[in-house]
Amino acid sequence: MADNDKIMTLFTTRVRQLILQYNQLKKENEELYAMLDAQEEEMKRLKSTLEQAQKDYESLKMAKMMEISDGDIESAKRRLSGLIREVNKCITLLSEE
């Protein structure tokens, strides 16, 4: 009978160890899933930030292109005004003759 008691005690001890190990692994698994969820949320947030930054960059690029165009328009207006003055001078000189 002593052998049976020893075997039962050993079996009970091993079962308890397995239960403890199972509970530890279960807790670790839950923590890992929580970390994974947090990482996925962080990734979504970073993707959103990246997309917004790309949109902002495109807007700034477009604004810069418009700014350059506005500068070109002003330059073109000045050149055109100068040409018109020269044509008016030529017309005046031709009219006097």
Sequence and secondary structure as in RCSB ss.txt:
>XXXX:A:sequence
MADNDKIMTLFTTRVRQLILQYNQLKKENEELYAMLDAQEEEMKRLKSTLEQAQKDYESLKMAKMMEISDGDIES
AKRRLSGLIREVNKCITLLSEE
>XXXX:A:secstr
 HHHHHHHHHHHHHHHHHHHHHHHHHHHHHHHHHHHHHHHHHHHHHHHHHHHHHHHHHHHHHHHHHHHHHHHHHH
HHHHHHHHHHHHHHHHHHHHH 
